[in-house]
Amino acid sequence: MNLTLRVWRQKDAKSEGALVTYPAPDVSPDMSFLEMLDVVNEGLIAKGEEPIAFDSDCREGICGTCSMVINGIAHGGLKGTTVCQLHMRHFRDGDTITIEPWRARAFPILRDLVTDRSAFDRIIQAGGFVSVNTGGTPDGNAIPVGKIDAEKAMDAAACIGCGACVAACKNASAMLFVSAKVSQLATLPQGQPERVQRALNMVRQMDAEGFGACTVTGSCEAVCPKEISLDFIAQLNREHGKAILKNPVAEKAGAGAG
C-alpha cells in the first residue's frame, strides 16, 4: 500500500502548528497504525528530520495513551478499537490520511500529536480514597458483591482514560470518563464511605479543568474504544444530585454535572 499522511506538526506548546504531508510507501496491510508511524519515523530520522512525536505504551489497547484523531474521528472510527489496535488493512491503497492530536482546551498540545492529559489525573486525585482494612490481603470473596453490581462495576472499570470522549464531544466534555470512574466505585461496597464526597469533588474538579458541559449527543460513546455506556452519565447525574442534597452548603456555588 502507498499512502499519503497529513500529520499535525507542532514544535512545542507555544509554537503554531500546521499539517505537514509525508509519503508512506510500501505499507503492509498487516501493520498496526503505530507500526506504520514507526516506519515513517525511521525514514525521517534517516533523512535527518525530526520524527513525528506521538504517545504509545502497551500497544495492546489497555493503556489509552495512543491518542490521535484520524480522518476526523478519535482513534480512527473502528468500533471498540484504539489506535494501536487499528490495522492498515482498514485503509485503501492511495488513501490520504489526516492525523491530528486531541483538540480540547483541557488537553493542551505539548508537541505534534502529544497532548497533556494530566487533567484526568487531577480528577481522579480529587476523588479521594477507598476505605479498606489494613493487614493481610483479604480473600477475593470476603466482601459479597451481587452479580448485577459486579458486572456493572466491571463495565465502568473498563474505561482506560484515553480521552477520546473529550476529543469527540463538541463541548469537549469529560462526563463519560468521570461518570465511569464515579459509577465504578459507587456500585461497589468498598466505595460507599466516600461516595457522596467523591461525586462532589470529581465533578467540581472536572469543571475547574475547563471541560465543557454534556449535551448527550452520544459522540463520546460512539468513539470510546471500550464502549462505555451513556447510562453511566445518567448515574453520575443521580450521584451528584444526591450529593448536593446531602451537602447543600459545600456545593452552594457548584456548577453541577449537567
C-alpha positions as a Markdown table, in Angstrom:
| # | Residue | x | y | z |
|---|---|---|---|---|
| 1 | Met | 0.0 | 0.0 | 0.0 |
| 2 | Asn | 1.2 | 3.5 | -0.8 |
| 3 | Leu | -0.4 | 6.2 | 1.4 |
| 4 | Thr | -0.1 | 9.9 | 1.9 |
| 5 | Leu | -0.1 | 11.2 | 5.5 |
| 6 | Arg | -1.1 | 14.7 | 6.6 |
| 7 | Val | 0.3 | 15.0 | 10.1 |
| 8 | Trp | -0.1 | 17.8 | 12.6 |
| 9 | Arg | 3.4 | 19.1 | 13.5 |
| 10 | Gln | 3.9 | 21.5 | 16.4 |
| 11 | Lys | 7.3 | 22.1 | 17.9 |
| 12 | Asp | 6.1 | 22.9 | 21.4 |
| 13 | Ala | 3.1 | 24.2 | 23.4 |
| 14 | Lys | 3.9 | 27.8 | 22.5 |
| 15 | Ser | 4.5 | 27.4 | 18.8 |
| 16 | Glu | 2.0 | 27.4 | 16.0 |
| 17 | Gly | 1.3 | 24.1 | 14.3 |
| 18 | Ala | 0.4 | 23.0 | 10.8 |
| 19 | Leu | -0.4 | 19.9 | 8.8 |
| 20 | Val | 2.7 | 18.5 | 7.0 |
| 21 | Thr | 2.4 | 16.0 | 4.2 |
| 22 | Tyr | 4.6 | 12.8 | 4.2 |
| 23 | Pro | 4.6 | 9.8 | 1.8 |
| 24 | Ala | 4.2 | 6.4 | 3.4 |
| 25 | Pro | 5.2 | 3.9 | 0.7 |
| 26 | Asp | 5.1 | 0.1 | 0.8 |
| 27 | Val | 2.9 | -0.1 | 3.9 |
| 28 | Ser | 2.0 | -3.7 | 4.8 |
| 29 | Pro | -1.8 | -4.2 | 5.4 |
| 30 | Asp | -0.8 | -6.2 | 8.5 |
| 31 | Met | 0.9 | -3.3 | 10.2 |
| 32 | Ser | -0.8 | -1.6 | 13.1 |
| 33 | Phe | -1.3 | 2.2 | 12.7 |
| 34 | Leu | 1.5 | 2.9 | 15.2 |
| 35 | Glu | 3.8 | 0.4 | 13.4 |
| 36 | Met | 3.2 | 2.4 | 10.2 |
| 37 | Leu | 4.2 | 5.6 | 12.0 |
| 38 | Asp | 7.3 | 3.9 | 13.4 |
| 39 | Val | 8.4 | 3.1 | 9.8 |
| 40 | Val | 7.7 | 6.6 | 8.6 |
| 41 | Asn | 9.7 | 8.0 | 11.6 |
| 42 | Glu | 12.6 | 5.7 | 10.7 |
| 43 | Gly | 12.6 | 7.2 | 7.2 |
| 44 | Leu | 12.5 | 10.8 | 8.7 |
| 45 | Ile | 15.4 | 10.0 | 11.0 |
| 46 | Ala | 17.4 | 8.6 | 8.1 |
| 47 | Lys | 17.0 | 11.9 | 6.3 |
| 48 | Gly | 18.0 | 13.9 | 9.3 |
| 49 | Glu | 14.5 | 15.2 | 10.0 |
| 50 | Glu | 12.6 | 15.3 | 13.3 |
| 51 | Pro | 10.4 | 12.2 | 13.8 |
| 52 | Ile | 6.7 | 12.6 | 14.5 |
| 53 | Ala | 6.1 | 12.7 | 18.2 |
| 54 | Phe | 3.2 | 10.6 | 19.5 |
| 55 | Asp | 2.3 | 8.7 | 22.6 |
| 56 | Ser | 2.2 | 5.0 | 23.0 |
| 57 | Asp | 2.9 | 2.4 | 25.6 |
| 58 | Cys | 1.3 | -1.0 | 25.8 |
| 59 | Arg | 0.1 | -1.2 | 22.2 |
| 60 | Glu | -2.5 | -3.7 | 23.3 |
| 61 | Gly | -5.5 | -1.4 | 23.7 |
| 62 | Ile | -5.1 | -1.2 | 27.5 |
| 63 | Cys | -3.2 | 2.0 | 28.5 |
| 64 | Gly | -5.1 | 4.6 | 26.4 |
| 65 | Thr | -2.0 | 6.6 | 25.5 |
| 66 | Cys | -2.3 | 6.3 | 21.7 |
| 67 | Ser | -4.5 | 9.4 | 21.4 |
| 68 | Met | -4.9 | 10.5 | 17.8 |
| 69 | Val | -7.7 | 11.9 | 15.7 |
| 70 | Ile | -7.6 | 10.0 | 12.4 |
| 71 | Asn | -9.5 | 11.5 | 9.4 |
| 72 | Gly | -11.6 | 13.5 | 11.9 |
| 73 | Ile | -12.5 | 10.6 | 14.2 |
| 74 | Ala | -10.9 | 9.8 | 17.6 |
| 75 | His | -8.9 | 6.5 | 17.3 |
| 76 | Gly | -9.8 | 6.2 | 13.6 |
| 77 | Gly | -13.5 | 5.3 | 13.9 |
| 78 | Leu | -13.2 | 1.5 | 14.0 |
| 79 | Lys | -15.7 | 0.5 | 16.8 |
| 80 | Gly | -14.2 | -0.6 | 20.1 |
| 81 | Thr | -10.6 | 0.0 | 18.9 |
| 82 | Thr | -7.7 | 2.1 | 20.0 |
| 83 | Val | -5.2 | 3.5 | 17.5 |
| 84 | Cys | -2.6 | 0.8 | 18.4 |
| 85 | Gln | -5.2 | -1.9 | 17.5 |
| 86 | Leu | -6.1 | -0.2 | 14.2 |
| 87 | His | -4.6 | -2.1 | 11.3 |
| 88 | Met | -3.7 | -0.7 | 7.9 |
| 89 | Arg | -5.9 | -3.2 | 6.1 |
| 90 | His | -8.8 | -0.9 | 7.1 |
| 91 | Phe | -7.4 | 1.7 | 4.7 |
| 92 | Arg | -7.1 | 1.6 | 0.9 |
| 93 | Asp | -4.1 | 1.9 | -1.4 |
| 94 | Gly | -3.7 | 5.5 | -2.4 |
| 95 | Asp | -5.6 | 6.9 | 0.6 |
| 96 | Thr | -4.6 | 10.3 | 2.2 |
| 97 | Ile | -4.8 | 10.0 | 6.0 |
| 98 | Thr | -5.0 | 13.1 | 8.2 |
| 99 | Ile | -3.6 | 12.6 | 11.7 |
| 100 | Glu | -4.2 | 15.2 | 14.5 |
| 101 | Pro | -4.0 | 15.4 | 18.3 |
| 102 | Trp | -6.9 | 15.6 | 20.7 |
| 103 | Arg | -8.5 | 19.1 | 20.4 |
| 104 | Ala | -9.6 | 20.4 | 23.8 |
| 105 | Arg | -8.7 | 23.3 | 25.9 |
| 106 | Ala | -8.2 | 21.0 | 28.9 |
| 107 | Phe | -5.8 | 18.9 | 26.8 |
| 108 | Pro | -3.1 | 21.4 | 25.6 |
| 109 | Ile | -0.8 | 20.2 | 22.9 |
| 110 | Leu | 2.8 | 19.6 | 24.0 |
| 111 | Arg | 4.3 | 18.6 | 20.7 |
| 112 | Asp | 2.9 | 17.2 | 17.4 |
| 113 | Leu | 0.4 | 14.5 | 18.4 |
| 114 | Val | 1.2 | 14.6 | 22.1 |
| 115 | Thr | -1.3 | 16.3 | 24.5 |
| 116 | Asp | -1.2 | 16.9 | 28.2 |
| 117 | Arg | -4.0 | 14.8 | 29.7 |
| 118 | Ser | -3.0 | 15.3 | 33.3 |
| 119 | Ala | -6.4 | 17.0 | 33.9 |
| 120 | Phe | -7.7 | 13.4 | 34.1 |
| 121 | Asp | -5.2 | 12.6 | 36.7 |
| 122 | Arg | -6.3 | 15.5 | 38.8 |
| 123 | Ile | -9.9 | 14.5 | 38.5 |
| 124 | Ile | -9.0 | 11.0 | 39.8 |
| 125 | Gln | -7.0 | 12.5 | 42.6 |
| 126 | Ala | -10.0 | 14.7 | 43.6 |
| 127 | Gly | -12.0 | 11.5 | 44.0 |
| 128 | Gly | -10.1 | 10.8 | 47.2 |
| 129 | Phe | -9.5 | 7.3 | 48.5 |
| 130 | Val | -11.3 | 4.0 | 49.1 |
| 131 | Ser | -11.6 | 2.7 | 52.6 |
| 132 | Val | -10.1 | -0.7 | 53.1 |
| 133 | Asn | -9.0 | -2.7 | 56.2 |
| 134 | Thr | -5.3 | -2.9 | 56.8 |
| 135 | Gly | -3.5 | -6.1 | 57.3 |
| 136 | Gly | -3.1 | -9.2 | 55.1 |
| 137 | Thr | -4.6 | -9.3 | 51.7 |
| 138 | Pro | -8.3 | -10.2 | 52.1 |
| 139 | Asp | -9.9 | -13.1 | 50.2 |
| 140 | Gly | -11.5 | -12.1 | 47.0 |
| 141 | Asn | -14.9 | -13.3 | 48.2 |
| 142 | Ala | -14.6 | -11.7 | 51.6 |
| 143 | Ile | -17.0 | -8.9 | 50.6 |
| 144 | Pro | -20.0 | -10.2 | 48.8 |
| 145 | Val | -21.0 | -8.3 | 45.7 |
| 146 | Gly | -24.1 | -9.1 | 43.7 |
| 147 | Lys | -23.7 | -10.3 | 40.1 |
| 148 | Ile | -25.5 | -7.3 | 38.6 |
| 149 | Asp | -23.5 | -4.8 | 40.6 |
| 150 | Ala | -20.2 | -6.7 | 39.9 |
| 151 | Glu | -20.9 | -6.7 | 36.1 |
| 152 | Lys | -21.9 | -3.0 | 36.2 |
| 153 | Ala | -18.8 | -2.1 | 38.1 |
| 154 | Met | -16.6 | -4.1 | 35.7 |
| 155 | Asp | -18.2 | -2.3 | 32.7 |
| 156 | Ala | -17.4 | 1.1 | 34.2 |
| 157 | Ala | -13.9 | 0.0 | 35.2 |
| 158 | Ala | -13.2 | -0.8 | 31.5 |
| 159 | Cys | -12.5 | 2.9 | 30.9 |
| 160 | Ile | -8.8 | 3.4 | 30.1 |
| 161 | Gly | -8.9 | 7.2 | 30.4 |
| 162 | Cys | -7.7 | 7.8 | 26.8 |
| 163 | Gly | -9.7 | 11.0 | 26.4 |
| 164 | Ala | -11.4 | 10.0 | 23.1 |
| 165 | Cys | -14.8 | 11.0 | 24.6 |
| 166 | Val | -13.4 | 14.6 | 25.2 |
| 167 | Ala | -11.9 | 14.7 | 21.7 |
| 168 | Ala | -15.2 | 13.7 | 20.0 |
| 169 | Cys | -17.5 | 15.9 | 22.1 |
| 170 | Lys | -18.4 | 19.2 | 20.5 |
| 171 | Asn | -18.2 | 20.7 | 24.0 |
| 172 | Ala | -15.0 | 18.8 | 25.0 |
| 173 | Ser | -16.9 | 17.3 | 27.9 |
| 174 | Ala | -15.3 | 14.7 | 30.2 |
| 175 | Met | -18.6 | 13.4 | 31.5 |
| 176 | Leu | -18.2 | 9.9 | 30.1 |
| 177 | Phe | -14.8 | 9.5 | 31.7 |
| 178 | Val | -15.9 | 11.0 | 35.1 |
| 179 | Ser | -19.2 | 9.0 | 35.1 |
| 180 | Ala | -17.3 | 5.7 | 34.6 |
| 181 | Lys | -14.9 | 6.4 | 37.5 |
| 182 | Val | -17.6 | 7.6 | 39.8 |
| 183 | Ser | -20.1 | 4.8 | 38.9 |
| 184 | Gln | -17.5 | 2.1 | 39.3 |
| 185 | Leu | -16.9 | 2.9 | 43.0 |
| 186 | Ala | -20.5 | 3.9 | 43.7 |
| 187 | Thr | -21.6 | 0.5 | 42.7 |
| 188 | Leu | -19.2 | -1.5 | 45.0 |
| 189 | Pro | -19.3 | -1.8 | 48.8 |
| 190 | Gln | -15.7 | -0.6 | 49.1 |
| 191 | Gly | -16.7 | 2.8 | 47.5 |
| 192 | Gln | -19.6 | 3.6 | 49.9 |
| 193 | Pro | -17.8 | 5.6 | 52.7 |
| 194 | Glu | -16.6 | 8.3 | 50.4 |
| 195 | Arg | -19.4 | 8.0 | 47.8 |
| 196 | Val | -21.0 | 11.4 | 48.4 |
| 197 | Gln | -17.8 | 13.5 | 48.6 |
| 198 | Arg | -16.3 | 11.7 | 45.7 |
| 199 | Ala | -19.1 | 12.7 | 43.4 |
| 200 | Leu | -18.9 | 16.3 | 44.5 |
| 201 | Asn | -15.1 | 16.5 | 44.3 |
| 202 | Met | -14.7 | 14.9 | 40.9 |
| 203 | Val | -17.4 | 17.0 | 39.2 |
| 204 | Arg | -16.0 | 20.1 | 40.8 |
| 205 | Gln | -12.5 | 19.3 | 39.6 |
| 206 | Met | -13.9 | 18.4 | 36.1 |
| 207 | Asp | -15.4 | 21.9 | 35.9 |
| 208 | Ala | -12.3 | 23.5 | 37.2 |
| 209 | Glu | -10.2 | 21.9 | 34.5 |
| 210 | Gly | -12.2 | 23.6 | 31.8 |
| 211 | Phe | -14.1 | 20.7 | 30.3 |
| 212 | Gly | -17.4 | 21.6 | 28.6 |
| 213 | Ala | -20.9 | 20.6 | 29.6 |
| 214 | Cys | -22.6 | 17.4 | 28.4 |
| 215 | Thr | -25.4 | 17.7 | 25.9 |
| 216 | Val | -25.8 | 13.9 | 25.5 |
| 217 | Thr | -25.2 | 13.7 | 21.7 |
| 218 | Gly | -23.7 | 10.3 | 22.1 |
| 219 | Ser | -20.5 | 11.0 | 20.2 |
| 220 | Cys | -18.4 | 10.0 | 23.3 |
| 221 | Glu | -19.9 | 6.6 | 23.4 |
| 222 | Ala | -19.6 | 6.1 | 19.7 |
| 223 | Val | -15.8 | 6.6 | 19.7 |
| 224 | Cys | -15.0 | 5.1 | 23.1 |
| 225 | Pro | -12.6 | 2.1 | 22.5 |
| 226 | Lys | -14.1 | 0.3 | 25.5 |
| 227 | Glu | -17.7 | 1.2 | 24.5 |
| 228 | Ile | -18.5 | 2.8 | 27.9 |
| 229 | Ser | -22.3 | 3.3 | 28.0 |
| 230 | Leu | -24.1 | 6.7 | 28.3 |
| 231 | Asp | -26.0 | 5.1 | 31.1 |
| 232 | Phe | -23.1 | 5.9 | 33.4 |
| 233 | Ile | -23.6 | 9.6 | 32.7 |
| 234 | Ala | -27.2 | 9.2 | 33.9 |
| 235 | Gln | -25.8 | 7.5 | 37.1 |
| 236 | Leu | -23.3 | 10.3 | 37.6 |
| 237 | Asn | -26.1 | 12.9 | 37.4 |
| 238 | Arg | -28.0 | 10.9 | 40.1 |
| 239 | Glu | -25.0 | 10.5 | 42.3 |
| 240 | His | -24.1 | 14.2 | 42.0 |
| 241 | Gly | -27.7 | 15.3 | 42.6 |
| 242 | Lys | -28.0 | 13.2 | 45.7 |
| 243 | Ala | -24.6 | 14.5 | 46.9 |
| 244 | Ile | -25.8 | 18.1 | 46.6 |
| 245 | Leu | -28.9 | 17.4 | 48.6 |
| 246 | Lys | -26.8 | 15.9 | 51.3 |
| 247 | Asn | -24.2 | 18.7 | 51.2 |
| 248 | Pro | -26.1 | 21.9 | 50.0 |
| 249 | Val | -23.6 | 24.2 | 51.7 |
| 250 | Ala | -20.5 | 22.5 | 50.4 |
| 251 | Glu | -21.8 | 22.7 | 46.8 |
| 252 | Lys | -23.6 | 26.0 | 47.1 |
| 253 | Ala | -21.6 | 27.5 | 44.2 |
| 254 | Gly | -21.1 | 24.3 | 42.3 |
| 255 | Ala | -21.7 | 24.1 | 38.6 |
| 256 | Gly | -23.3 | 20.7 | 38.7 |
| 257 | Ala | -22.9 | 17.6 | 36.4 |
| 258 | Gly | -25.4 | 18.6 | 33.7 |
